[in-house]
Amino acid sequence: MAKMLRWRVLANQGFTVRQTDLILGGESLMKLAALMKETVWGPAKKPLIFLACLTWIAFNLRFADGKKIAQASIAILGLTYSWDGGTNSTGIVTSSGPVIVPKLDCYYDDGRCYTTPDAPTEAAPFLAHTYGETASSLFRCPYTTDEDIFQANQSCTYFYNTAKPEFAYRYLEYNPDDVAGVYPYLTKRLVKASPSECSQYETFRGRDERDRYGLTLWHFKDGSENKTISIPLVNTAFDSTTYIYNDTATPQDSSDQACGPRCLYIYALRQQGPRRNNTLNTLFQCQINITNVTNISDQEQILADRNARLAAASIALTGRYTNLISHDVKEWRQYQLYPFGSVWETDTLPPSDVGALMSQFAIGSLSVMARVNPPTRIPSPRSPTLGYHLSVHWDFFIAILAAISGVHFLLMTGTVVLSRPVVVGDDSNLVAARVLHGLVGRLGGRGKGGLLDGKEIAEAIERAAGADAGGKAKEMREVMYGVKEEEEEEEEAKIGETGRKVLDIGEEDSGVVGKKGLPEKRFPRGEYA
């Protein structure tokens, strides 16, 4: 910019030889500081040039690290990004190696498996229900497609579908060295729970009617067929919901209430009371289905059908049998009562929402199971290790980059517009030497004055001007950058007439005409020598 504007400044008015020399070196801030001194204390006072130099120096001020303001604007971009050290799943790199995954072969408690033949039968249903109770307090995230789950961060314990009654859990894998469990690999292994179908029936309690075990009979009508379901009176109450697992066999071995290898029929009795004006009670029947774990790569990642059934029935399980048929035969119908105001109470809910509560409880049971079960080590191509990642604030980055580009464009455009009225030669020392030939040539002699500095040469040129005037004391007039006709042309030829023109720095009486002295206030078009 400075090398373009210097010609515009020199063509606009006259300057002393010393000032001209300093303006030609205007890309140096030291030269501009010397020019400020010359314009204040030198023979030719030029306050506007002083202010222009002061502004230019301020614009190009150097900081402690040597960066100019123009360069510092680029450095501001460094504030928009950072290299962040990994602290969780977002800061990991993966490679082949061992990973830690939870055992899924049974419900464990204190490292002991309670679905083995020698384990007490009551333990597994009790654990399945206890784990599911925590579902309401776990952080969950919405999803519509599986891709939404895969993009979610590790804070989401489980997921709920916003378009249908479906819940999902995503399994995590850990580096064996991650004893705190803070930077897992978020897998694409999913298990889901959903109600395949839910039905609703109006029901009533028979007066003093009992089944063969002394349980209260509740009547309901399924189509044209009248049916009954047995519920202990102690597990019922006004304005409450009782969830029911209605098979004599355990959920793992159920056949009468099975709707598939990983699906069970679960019931919910909603009882009305004074709060609802003693209206009819409602019985819900839902098929709760647990999917297979998707995208598995190892046998340890398989969730067994028996455990899937336990999760499906978990909202109704207590781990206690209902009746002892004989010393070694037990009836495993189970009931859970939830009073009005409970998270799992069904007041005013439609059948689909009741099935959603059952499914949410089931996925909560499976999610806690995966977190508390003992770990096992398997090989994986995606073992996580903490690393670094580039974090970019793109909105600030784009805004700053656009501002820098815009400012530089305006400066460049302004420089071109200001410099357009004059001829700006190539940025070459030879070009500058050619333009200064007429001025410096006054020193005479080839190479004379080669060891003088700029100030001494300027003084020598001014003394030579006095000598040219016959040795009489003469103050040299100010010089400017302008255009004149070639000396070979007729002496009285005028600017703008035919003939080649020459760029020169000299006094006006030497034929040099600056911008202001030209007819159009700009260098004329034509052929230049």
N, C-alpha and C positions, 0 to 999 in steps of 0.2 A: 504493500500500500504506500509506504513512504517513498519508494523509488518511482512510483507513478505520480504521486501528488507533488513531488519536488519540482517537476517541470511546469505544472500548473501554477505553483506559487511563484516561480522565477519569471514566468511570462506575465504575471498579473501586475507587477510593479518593479521599480528599480531597487537594487541592493548594492552595498559596497562589495568589493571583491572578496573581502573576508567573510561577509555574510553569505555571499553566493557559494563560497567553498563549504561553509558549514551546512547550508541547506542541501547541497548535493550529497552530503554525508548524513542526511537526516535519519537513516535507518539506525544510526548509533545514538543511544540516549546521551552519551557523553558529548557528542557533537551538538545535540539539541540544547544541552545545558550551557555549552559555550556560546551558542547562538542567542540564548536568553540574555546572557551577560552583554553580548555585543549590541543587542537591541535596546538595552537600558543604559549602559555606560559607554557604548561606542559612539562614533561620530554621527551615525544616523539612527535616531530614536524611532522605534517601530513597536508601539505598545500592543497592537493586534497580533503581531508575530510572537511577541512575548507570551500572550495569553494562549495562543495556539500551541506553542511549544510546551507550556505548562500542562495543558490538557492532554497532549499526546504522551508526555512523560507519565502523568498520573494513570493513564489508560494502560500503559505498559509497565507499571510498577512491578518490581520483582519482589517475591516473597522470600522468606528465609531459605526455602528449598530451591530457590532459583527459578521457580515457575512464574511465567508471566500471567497476567489476568486472563488473556486469551487462552493460554494453555491450562490455567486453573479451571476454566469452565469445563474443559474436557474431564479434568480430574474429578469434578463433581459427580460424574457418572459412577465413580467408585462408591458413592454413598448409596447407590440403588441396588447393590448386590453384595452378597457375602458368602463366604465358604463356611458352612455350618457343620460343626462336628456332630455326629450322630448321637442321639440319646434315646431314641425309640425306633419303632419300625420304619419311620420315614428316613432314617439315616443309616440304612444298612446296605451292604453289598453281599451278594450270595455266591457261593462256590460249593463244589462237591465236598461232602463231609458228613459226619454224624449229626443227627438232630434228636431232640427230645420230644416225644409225643406221649399223650396220656393213654394208658391202657383202657380199652373199651370192652373187655370181655365180661365185665360185671360191675355192679355197684360196690365200690370199696369203702371201707370205713377203717381208718387208722391202719391202712396198708393191708387189710384182710378182705378177701373176696367173700361176699355173702350170697353167691348164687351157686356155689359148689354143692355137691350132694351132701357133704358132711356139715354144711353151715345151717344154722337155724332158719327155717322157712320164713319166719316173720321179719327177718332183718332187711332183706332186699326191698320189699314193698315199703317198709318204714323209711328207708334211706331215699327211695325214689320220691316219696311224698315230701320228706324234709327238704330235699334239694329243690323241688319245684316251688315250695313256699317262698323262696328267695326271689322268684322271677319278677315280682312286682317292684323290688328294690334295685334291680340291676338296670344299668343304662342300656337302652335299646335305641335303634336307629331305623328310620323308614327305608323302604326300597320298593321298587316296582319290577325291576328285572335283576337277574343275578349280577349283572355288571355293576349295578349300584352297590351291591354288597362288596364286590371285589375292589371298588374304589374307596370304600369307607376306611377310616383309620382304626387303630387298635382299641380305641376307647369304647367302641360299640360291642357290648357283650353278646347281644343277639339282635335280631332284626324282625320287623313286622311289615307285612305287605300292605300298602295303602289302597290297593285295588280289590283285595279279597282277603278272607280270613285265613291267613297263612303266616307262619313264623319260621325263622331259619337261624341256624347257628353255624358260624364259620370256625373251623378248627385252626389252631395256631401251632407252629413248630418253633422250637427254641434251640439255640446253640448250647451244647453241654456246659460251656463256661459261663453262661448267663444264669447264674444262680439266683439272681433277683427277679428274673423273668421280665425284663424291661424292653428288650428289642426283639420281638418275635418276627418270624416270617409269616405273613398273612397268606394262607393257602387259599386254593379254590375248592377245598373239600367242604361240602355243605351237607347238613342234614336238616330236613324240614318236617314240620308238623302242621296238619290242617284237618278240618272236619270234611270228610268226603260227602256226608249227607246228614242233615239234622231234621228231626220231626218233632211236632208239638202236639200234645194231647191234653184235653181237659180231664181231670181226675178228681176223685173224692175218696175219703176214708170210710171204709165200712164200719158200721156200729158194732163194736166188740168182736170184729172178725179177726181171726188169727190163722196163720198157717200152721203146719204141723210142728214147727219149732216155737210157736207162740209169738211170732212176729206179726205186726199189724199189716193187714192187707189193704192195698190201695188199688182201686178199680180205675181202669181207663179203657177207651174204645179205640182200637186200631182198625180203621175202616168199619167193616161190619162185624168185626170180631171183638168180643169183650175179653179183656185181659186183666191180670192182676200183677202187682209187684209187691214183694215183702220188704218192709222197712221197719226197723225197731223204733218204737215210739220215743225212746230216749234220744234218737238221732233226728227228731223233728221238732219244729218250733214255729210259732207265728212269725210271719214276715222274715223268712229265712230261706236258704237254699241248701238242700242236701244232695251231694254228689254220690253216685252209687256205682259200684262195680258188682254186677249181678250174676256171677257164676260161682258154682261151688268149688271149682278148681282154681288154682292160682292163675294170675294173668299170664304167666309164662306158658301154662299148660291148658289154657282155656280153649274149648271147642264150641260150646253153646253160644258164647258171646264174641266169637272171633268173626271178623269180616275180612280176614286175610292174614298172611303170616306176620304182618307188622301192623295190624289194625284190630281194634276192639270197639264193641258197643259200650258206651258210657252213658249213664242216665243222670238227670238232674231234676229233683222235685222242688218246685218253687211253691211255697206255702204262703197263702195270704192270711191276713188277720185284721184286727181293727184298723190298722193303718190303711188297708185297702178295702175297707168295708166288708171284710169276710167274703170276698168274691171267690169264685172257684179256683182251686189250685191247678197248677200246670206241671205236666211231666214232659221233659225233653229227652229224646233219644238221639245220640250223635255217634257217627262212625269216626273215630279218631285214628288217623293214619300217620305213621312215621316212615319217611322215605329211607332208602339205603343211602349211605354216605357216598357222595359223588367224587369222582376224580381221585380214587385211591390208587396207591402204588405199592402198598405193603399190607400184609395180612393183619398187622397190628392196628391198621386204620379202619378195620371193619367193625361196625356196631352190630352185634348179634341180634337176631330176631327176638330173643327172650328179653333182652334189655330194652329193645324198642317197645315191646308190649308193656313192660313195667312203666316206661315213660308215658305211654298213651293213657294208662289207667291211673297215673300218679295222683291226680287231683282228688280221687276218691279213696285212695289207699290209706290204711292205718297200720298194716302189719299185724293185725290181730284177726284171728278166725272168729266166725260168728257162732258156730255150734260145734261141739265135739260129738261127732256121730258115733265114733267108737274110740278105743284107746289109741288107734293109729290112723284114724280117718277124720279129717276136719273139713268143715264147710267154710270156704274163703270169700263169701260175700263180705264186702267192706263198704263203709259209709263215712262221709265227712260232712259235718254240719258247719255252715258259714252264716252268721247272723246278719241282720240288716246293717248296711254300712260297710261291710267287708269288701275288699277289692274283688273277691270271687263271688259275691252275691249277684243274683241275676235279675233283680227287680226291674221290670219294664223292658227287659232286653228281648229282641226277637230270637228265633232259633239259631240263626247264623252267628249272632254275637255270643250266644251261650257256647256254641261249638268253638268259637275263637278263644274264649276263656280257657276251655279245656286244652286247646292246642298250645296256648301261651304257657300254661302250667307245665305241659309236657316238654316244651323246648327249654324252659327254665331248668327243669330237672336234668336234661341232657347237658346243658351248658355248665351247670355246677359240677356235674359228674366229670366232665372233661377237665375242670380246673382243680378238683381235689383228688382225683384218682392218681395213684402212683405213676411216675413216668417210666417210659422204656426208651431205649436208644435204637434208632434204625438209620441206615444210610440214606442220604438224600443228595440230589444234585443242587439243592438250594439251601445250604446251611448258612444262616445269617451271621454276619460280622459287622460290627459298627464301623462306619466310614465317614466320609465327608461328602456333602452335596452342595451344589450351587443354588443359592436362593436369590431370585431376581424379582424386585418390585417393578413389574413391567409398566404399570401406569406412570410411575415417576420417571422411569428410564426413558420411555417414549416422549414424555412431556419435556424433559431436560434436553434430550437429543434434538427434538423439534425446535426448542428455543435457541439452542446453540447454532443449529443450521440456519434458522431464520435470521439471527443476528449477523452471522457471517455473510449471509446472502445480502442483507441490507448494506453492510459495510462495503462489500465488494461492488454492489450496484452503485452506491454513493460515490465510491472512488472513481469508477468508470465515468459516471455522469460529470463529476467535477473536472476530470482530466480530459474530457472529450474535446473542449475547444482548442486544445493545443496538440502538437505532435509529440507523442511519447515514444521515444526510441527504445531499442532493445536494451535489456538490463545488462549492459556490457561496459567494462572500463574503457574499451577502445572507442565505443560510441561517445561516451562522455568526453574522452580526450579529443575526439574530432570536433565536438561542439565547442570545446574550450580552446581550440587551436588559435583562434584570432586573439583571444585574451592573453593566453600564456605566451604566445609567440612574441609578445613585446619584450620579453626578457632578452631575446636575441641569443645567438650562439647555440650550437647543437649540444644538448645535455646540460646547459648552464643552469645552475641552481638546483641540481639534482639532490643535494644533501640538505636543502632548506626544508623547514616544516611549513605547514599550510599558512600560518600567520606571516612567516617571513617572506614567503613567495607573494602573498597578497600585498605586503608593504613594498616589495621589489617591483611589482607590476605598477603600483601607484607612482613610485619614483620614476619608473620608465615612462609613464604618461607625462610627467613633468618634463622629462628630457626630450620627449617628442615635441613638446611645445617650445623648444628652443632653449631649454635649460632654465627657463623662468619658473618661479614657484607657481605651481598650478595644482589645484585640488581636483582629483579625478572625479568625473561625474559618476553617478550610480549606473550599474550595468543591469541588463535584464536579458531574459531568454526570449528570442523572437525570430523573425524571419526577414531575410533580405534577398535582393536579386543577386545573381551571380555577377562577379566583377567584370566578366567578359561582356556583359550586356551594356547597352547604352547607359551612360551615367544618370541620365534623367528618367530612366525607365521607372515606372511606378509599380507598387505592389498590386498584384491582380492582373497585370498585363502579361502578354506572352513572355516566355522565358523561364528558365528553371530557377527555383528558389533554393536558398541555403538556410539551414538552421544554424544559429550562432548565438553566443552570449557576448554582448558588447554594449557600448554606449549608443544612445539614440543617434548621435551625430555621426556614428560610423555606419549608418544605414540600417541598423537593427530596429525593427518595429515590434513592440510587444502586443499582447492580446488587445489591450484597450485602445491601441492606436490603429488597429485594423478596421476596415469598413464594417465587417460583420461581427466584430469583437471575437473573432476566432481565426485561427490560422487558415489561410485560403487553400482551396483545393488546387491541385496542379502537380507538376513534376518537380521533385526535390532532388538536388544534387547529392 
